[in-house]
Amino acid sequence: MSRAAAVRFERVWKRFGTGSVAVRDVSFTVPAGTLCTLLGPSGCGKTTTLRMIAGLDYPSEGRVLIGGRDVSTLPPAERDVSMVFQSYALFPHMTVLENVCYGLTVSRRPKREAEAAGRAALDSVGLAGFEARLPSELSGGQQQRVAVARALVLEPSVLLFDEPLSNLDARLRRKMREEIRELQQRLGVTVVYVTHDQAEALAISDKIIVMNQAVIAQEGSPRELYESPASAFVAGFVGEANRLPATLRRLDAADGEVQVGAAQLRLPHRGLPDGLAELALRPEAIAVLPAGDASAMLSGTVAKAAYLGGVVEYTVSTPVGEVFVVSPAAGRPWAPGETVGLRFGAHGAALLRGPALA
């Protein structure tokens, strides 16, 4: 493999036509040898950002740097990057080995040398022995591995993935994301990975950049984004989150007392002023207790219950609004209409910096 390279955006804009802004004043750095995911809903600008790294689109303003070199106006062939597309884009009339070697062949590498590199790339993705097959003879997961091998054989310093698992079923998606992560760590290549699937992003990333409406909403490690979302959008997009009205009283330079109905929590105040606030509370951070339990912080009535095998999902009506809870499916589940108590854990609770609920 080539030496991994860092990717840096410096105040990048991308406009289409006269009024459409796909990426607005975006700056970030992907450290060399890490896997960074661009996460966000459709139309947020993540794929356009990826295409500007690949050279398939050029920035309207700002700079794109790979390995410290300004590549903003360079064509794809001069950027030392490879891309795995959502559709895989395999040639149906070529064998697996011919598909993998295609990039080397068009760059006039000797056939024997190209085939040796292609076989090594196939071996690295667990497809040794599949060289003579056609794409139509492979499963979806195997086709995806061929597409990865075709990208790896060029020995890029940056490997790009554009929604590579969206065509696979849920079980295969989980297996393939684990394989992509293992491959990235083993080879030490820099990976920029686009997805709208938050579970996928949390599972494989060193760093996540959440985008919304053409700008970066928040960036950080998976744990930072999940446990300390900067806004209601991030809290709701990176996992499930209850948004509850609260009152904040700052206690010191770091922590505050947060009042949610009858419940009190001590949490980092994140620089917010005293007064009305909004609390993001993860569903799995809430325990459902029998009515009257002394450790309960809020009381409520079960409005909905859904048994999902390993967990039960509850919607509980409380004085501060409906609260969504994901509870282990141990023992007798609570039925709609039953009165219960709720206890909040500090882990999985965070004050939001956005506007408070009215």
C-alpha positions as CSV (number, residue, x, y, z in Angstrom):
1,M,0.0,0.0,0.0
2,S,1.0,3.6,-0.5
3,R,1.6,5.7,2.5
4,A,-1.7,6.9,4.0
5,A,-2.3,10.6,3.5
6,A,-4.4,13.1,5.5
7,V,-7.3,14.9,3.8
8,R,-8.1,18.5,4.6
9,F,-10.8,20.9,3.5
10,E,-10.2,24.6,3.9
11,R,-13.4,26.7,3.7
12,V,-14.8,24.8,0.8
13,W,-17.9,25.8,-1.1
14,K,-19.7,24.0,-3.9
15,R,-22.4,25.7,-5.9
16,F,-24.4,24.3,-8.7
17,G,-26.0,26.7,-11.1
18,T,-26.9,30.2,-9.7
19,G,-28.6,29.5,-6.4
20,S,-28.0,25.9,-5.3
21,V,-25.3,25.5,-2.6
22,A,-24.4,21.8,-2.0
23,V,-21.5,22.5,0.4
24,R,-21.2,25.7,2.4
25,D,-17.9,26.9,3.9
26,V,-16.8,23.5,5.1
27,S,-13.5,22.9,6.9
28,F,-12.3,19.6,8.4
29,T,-9.3,17.3,8.6
30,V,-9.2,13.5,8.3
31,P,-5.9,12.3,9.9
32,A,-3.8,9.9,7.9
33,G,-4.5,6.2,8.5
34,T,-8.0,6.8,10.1
35,L,-11.5,5.9,9.0
36,C,-13.7,9.0,8.9
37,T,-17.4,8.8,8.1
38,L,-19.5,11.6,6.5
39,L,-22.9,11.0,8.0
40,G,-26.2,12.8,7.2
41,P,-29.6,12.7,5.5
42,S,-30.1,12.7,1.8
43,G,-29.2,16.1,0.3
44,C,-27.0,17.2,3.1
45,G,-23.8,17.5,1.0
46,K,-21.9,14.4,2.1
47,T,-21.7,12.8,-1.3
48,T,-20.7,16.1,-3.0
49,T,-17.9,16.4,-0.4
50,L,-16.7,12.9,-1.2
51,R,-16.8,13.6,-4.9
52,M,-14.6,16.7,-4.3
53,I,-12.0,14.5,-2.6
54,A,-12.1,12.1,-5.6
55,G,-11.9,14.9,-8.2
56,L,-15.3,14.1,-9.7
57,D,-16.4,17.6,-8.6
58,Y,-14.3,20.7,-8.1
59,P,-14.8,23.2,-5.3
60,S,-16.3,26.6,-6.2
61,E,-14.2,28.2,-3.4
62,G,-11.7,27.0,-0.9
63,R,-9.0,24.3,-1.1
64,V,-8.9,20.4,-0.9
65,L,-5.6,19.0,0.2
66,I,-4.4,15.4,0.2
67,G,-1.1,14.7,2.0
68,G,-0.6,18.4,2.3
69,R,-0.8,18.9,-1.5
70,D,-3.5,21.2,-3.0
71,V,-5.5,19.0,-5.3
72,S,-8.4,21.3,-5.8
73,T,-8.1,21.5,-9.6
74,L,-6.4,18.2,-10.3
75,P,-8.2,15.4,-12.2
76,P,-9.0,12.1,-10.4
77,A,-6.0,10.3,-11.9
78,E,-3.5,12.7,-10.3
79,R,-4.9,12.5,-6.8
80,D,-3.8,9.0,-5.6
81,V,-7.3,8.1,-4.5
82,S,-9.6,5.2,-5.3
83,M,-13.4,5.1,-4.9
84,V,-15.8,2.2,-4.3
85,F,-19.2,3.2,-5.7
86,Q,-22.7,2.3,-4.3
87,S,-23.4,0.3,-7.5
88,Y,-20.0,-1.5,-7.5
89,A,-19.8,-0.7,-11.3
90,L,-18.3,-4.1,-12.2
91,F,-18.0,-5.0,-15.9
92,P,-20.4,-8.0,-16.4
93,H,-18.4,-9.4,-19.4
94,M,-15.1,-9.5,-17.5
95,T,-13.9,-12.0,-15.0
96,V,-13.3,-11.1,-11.4
97,L,-9.5,-10.9,-12.0
98,E,-10.0,-8.8,-15.2
99,N,-12.3,-6.4,-13.2
100,V,-9.7,-6.0,-10.4
101,C,-6.9,-5.5,-12.9
102,Y,-8.7,-3.0,-15.1
103,G,-7.2,0.1,-13.6
104,L,-3.7,-1.3,-14.0
105,T,-4.4,-2.5,-17.5
106,V,-5.5,0.9,-18.8
107,S,-2.4,2.5,-17.2
108,R,-0.3,0.0,-19.3
109,R,1.1,-2.1,-16.5
110,P,2.6,-5.3,-17.8
111,K,0.0,-8.1,-17.8
112,R,1.9,-10.5,-15.6
113,E,2.6,-7.7,-13.0
114,A,-1.0,-6.5,-13.1
115,E,-2.4,-10.0,-12.6
116,A,0.0,-10.7,-9.7
117,A,-1.2,-7.4,-8.0
118,G,-4.8,-8.4,-8.8
119,R,-4.5,-11.8,-7.2
120,A,-2.9,-10.2,-4.1
121,A,-5.7,-7.7,-3.8
122,L,-8.3,-10.5,-4.1
123,D,-6.5,-12.5,-1.4
124,S,-6.6,-9.4,0.9
125,V,-10.4,-9.4,0.7
126,G,-10.8,-13.1,1.0
127,L,-11.6,-13.9,-2.6
128,A,-8.6,-16.0,-3.6
129,G,-9.8,-18.7,-6.0
130,F,-12.6,-16.5,-7.5
131,E,-10.4,-15.1,-10.2
132,A,-12.1,-16.8,-13.2
133,R,-15.7,-16.2,-12.1
134,L,-18.0,-13.6,-13.7
135,P,-19.8,-10.9,-11.5
136,S,-23.1,-12.6,-12.2
137,E,-21.8,-15.7,-10.4
138,L,-21.1,-13.9,-7.2
139,S,-23.3,-12.9,-4.2
140,G,-23.9,-9.2,-3.4
141,G,-21.3,-9.3,-0.7
142,Q,-18.7,-10.9,-2.9
143,Q,-19.3,-8.3,-5.6
144,Q,-18.7,-5.6,-3.0
145,R,-15.4,-7.3,-2.1
146,V,-14.4,-7.3,-5.8
147,A,-15.1,-3.6,-6.0
148,V,-12.9,-3.0,-2.9
149,A,-10.1,-5.1,-4.4
150,R,-10.3,-3.2,-7.6
151,A,-9.8,0.0,-5.6
152,L,-7.0,-1.4,-3.4
153,V,-4.9,-2.7,-6.3
154,L,-4.1,0.9,-7.3
155,E,-2.5,1.3,-3.9
156,P,-4.2,4.6,-3.1
157,S,-3.2,6.9,-0.2
158,V,-6.9,7.6,0.3
159,L,-9.8,5.1,-0.2
160,L,-13.3,6.4,-0.7
161,F,-16.6,4.6,-0.1
162,D,-20.0,6.0,-1.3
163,E,-22.8,4.2,0.5
164,P,-21.2,0.8,-0.3
165,L,-23.5,-1.4,1.8
166,S,-26.9,0.1,0.8
167,N,-27.7,-2.7,-1.6
168,L,-27.1,-5.5,0.9
169,D,-29.5,-7.1,3.4
170,A,-29.2,-6.2,7.1
171,R,-27.1,-9.3,8.2
172,L,-24.7,-9.0,5.3
173,R,-24.3,-5.2,5.9
174,R,-23.1,-6.0,9.4
175,K,-20.6,-8.5,8.2
176,M,-19.3,-6.3,5.5
177,R,-18.9,-3.2,7.6
178,E,-16.8,-5.3,10.0
179,E,-14.6,-6.6,7.1
180,I,-14.1,-3.0,5.8
181,R,-13.0,-1.8,9.2
182,E,-10.7,-4.8,9.7
183,L,-9.2,-4.2,6.2
184,Q,-8.6,-0.5,6.9
185,Q,-6.9,-1.1,10.2
186,R,-4.7,-3.9,8.7
187,L,-3.6,-1.9,5.7
188,G,-3.4,1.4,7.5
189,V,-5.0,3.3,4.6
190,T,-7.0,6.5,5.1
191,V,-10.7,5.9,4.4
192,V,-13.5,8.5,3.9
193,Y,-16.8,6.7,4.1
194,V,-20.2,8.1,3.2
195,T,-23.4,6.7,4.7
196,H,-26.8,7.8,6.1
197,D,-26.9,4.8,8.5
198,Q,-25.9,6.0,12.0
199,A,-25.3,2.4,13.3
200,E,-22.9,1.8,10.5
201,A,-21.1,5.0,11.2
202,L,-20.9,4.3,15.0
203,A,-19.6,0.8,14.4
204,I,-16.6,1.5,12.0
205,S,-15.4,5.1,12.5
206,D,-12.5,6.7,14.2
207,K,-14.2,10.0,13.5
208,I,-17.6,11.0,12.3
209,I,-18.5,14.3,10.5
210,V,-22.3,14.9,10.7
211,M,-23.6,17.1,7.9
212,N,-26.9,18.8,7.6
213,Q,-28.1,21.4,5.0
214,A,-24.7,21.7,3.4
215,V,-22.7,22.5,6.6
216,I,-21.1,20.5,9.4
217,A,-23.4,20.0,12.3
218,Q,-20.8,18.4,14.5
219,E,-17.6,16.3,14.3
220,G,-15.9,14.0,16.7
221,S,-15.5,10.4,17.8
222,P,-18.5,8.1,17.8
223,R,-18.7,8.3,21.6
224,E,-18.5,12.1,21.6
225,L,-21.3,12.5,19.2
226,Y,-23.5,9.9,20.9
227,E,-23.0,11.0,24.5
228,S,-22.6,14.8,23.9
229,P,-24.6,15.9,20.9
230,A,-24.2,19.6,20.1
231,S,-27.7,20.1,18.8
232,A,-31.2,18.6,18.6
233,F,-30.5,17.5,15.0
234,V,-27.4,15.5,16.0
235,A,-29.1,14.0,19.0
236,G,-31.9,12.8,16.9
237,F,-29.8,11.6,13.9
238,V,-27.1,9.8,15.7
239,G,-29.3,7.3,17.5
240,E,-32.7,7.9,19.2
241,A,-33.1,10.7,21.7
242,N,-35.9,12.0,23.9
243,R,-36.0,15.8,23.9
244,L,-37.4,17.0,27.2
245,P,-38.0,20.5,28.6
246,A,-35.7,21.2,31.6
247,T,-34.5,24.0,33.9
248,L,-30.8,24.5,34.4
249,R,-29.0,25.9,37.5
250,R,-25.3,26.2,37.2
251,L,-23.4,24.8,40.2
252,D,-19.8,25.5,39.2
253,A,-17.5,25.9,36.2
254,A,-18.4,22.5,34.7
255,D,-21.7,21.1,36.2
256,G,-25.2,22.1,36.7
257,E,-28.4,20.9,38.3
258,V,-31.0,19.9,35.7
259,Q,-34.6,19.7,36.7
260,V,-36.9,17.7,34.5
261,G,-40.4,17.6,36.0
262,A,-39.8,16.1,39.5
263,A,-36.5,14.6,38.4
264,Q,-33.1,16.1,39.2
265,L,-29.8,15.3,37.4
266,R,-26.3,16.7,37.8
267,L,-24.8,17.1,34.3
268,P,-22.2,19.2,32.5
269,H,-23.8,22.5,31.7
270,R,-21.8,22.9,28.5
271,G,-21.6,26.7,28.9
272,L,-25.4,27.2,28.8
273,P,-26.9,29.9,31.0
274,D,-29.3,29.3,33.9
275,G,-32.9,29.0,33.0
276,L,-34.9,27.0,30.4
277,A,-33.0,24.3,28.6
278,E,-33.5,21.1,26.6
279,L,-32.3,17.7,27.7
280,A,-31.5,14.9,25.3
281,L,-32.0,11.5,26.9
282,R,-31.2,8.2,25.3
283,P,-33.9,5.6,25.4
284,E,-31.6,2.9,26.8
285,A,-30.5,5.3,29.6
286,I,-33.9,5.0,31.2
287,A,-35.0,2.2,33.6
288,V,-38.6,1.2,34.0
289,L,-39.6,0.5,37.6
290,P,-42.7,-0.6,39.5
291,A,-45.0,2.2,40.5
292,G,-44.0,3.6,43.9
293,D,-40.4,2.5,43.6
294,A,-38.4,4.9,45.9
295,S,-35.6,5.3,43.3
296,A,-38.0,6.5,40.5
297,M,-37.5,10.0,39.3
298,L,-40.7,10.4,37.3
299,S,-44.0,8.5,37.3
300,G,-46.0,7.8,34.2
301,T,-48.4,5.5,32.3
302,V,-47.4,3.0,29.7
303,A,-49.0,4.1,26.4
304,K,-47.4,1.6,24.0
305,A,-45.3,-1.5,24.4
306,A,-43.5,-3.5,21.6
307,Y,-41.7,-6.7,22.3
308,L,-38.7,-7.1,19.9
309,G,-37.0,-10.2,21.3
310,G,-34.0,-8.9,23.1
311,V,-35.6,-5.6,24.2
312,V,-39.0,-4.1,24.7
313,E,-39.8,-0.6,23.4
314,Y,-42.1,1.5,25.6
315,T,-43.8,4.8,25.2
316,V,-44.6,6.2,28.6
317,S,-46.8,9.2,29.1
318,T,-45.4,11.5,31.9
319,P,-46.0,15.1,33.2
320,V,-43.1,16.3,30.9
321,G,-44.4,14.5,27.8
322,E,-44.1,11.1,26.2
323,V,-40.8,9.3,26.9
324,F,-39.5,6.6,24.6
325,V,-37.7,3.8,26.5
326,V,-35.7,0.8,25.3
327,S,-35.6,-1.8,28.1
328,P,-34.1,-5.3,28.3
329,A,-36.8,-7.9,27.8
330,A,-36.1,-9.6,31.1
331,G,-39.0,-10.7,33.3
332,R,-42.6,-9.6,32.8
333,P,-43.1,-6.7,30.3
334,W,-45.2,-3.8,31.3
335,A,-48.6,-3.6,29.6
336,P,-50.3,-0.5,28.2
337,G,-52.3,1.3,30.9
338,E,-50.0,0.3,33.8
339,T,-48.5,2.9,36.0
340,V,-44.7,2.8,36.2
341,G,-41.7,4.8,37.5
342,L,-38.8,6.0,35.4
343,R,-35.2,6.4,36.6
344,F,-32.7,8.4,34.4
345,G,-29.0,7.6,34.2
346,A,-26.4,10.4,33.9
347,H,-24.8,8.3,31.1
348,G,-26.8,9.0,28.0
349,A,-28.1,12.4,29.1
350,A,-26.9,15.7,27.7
351,L,-28.0,19.3,27.6
352,L,-28.5,20.6,24.1
353,R,-27.0,23.9,22.9
354,G,-29.9,24.6,20.6
355,P,-33.1,26.6,21.5
356,A,-35.0,25.2,24.5
357,L,-38.5,23.9,24.1
358,A,-41.3,26.4,24.8
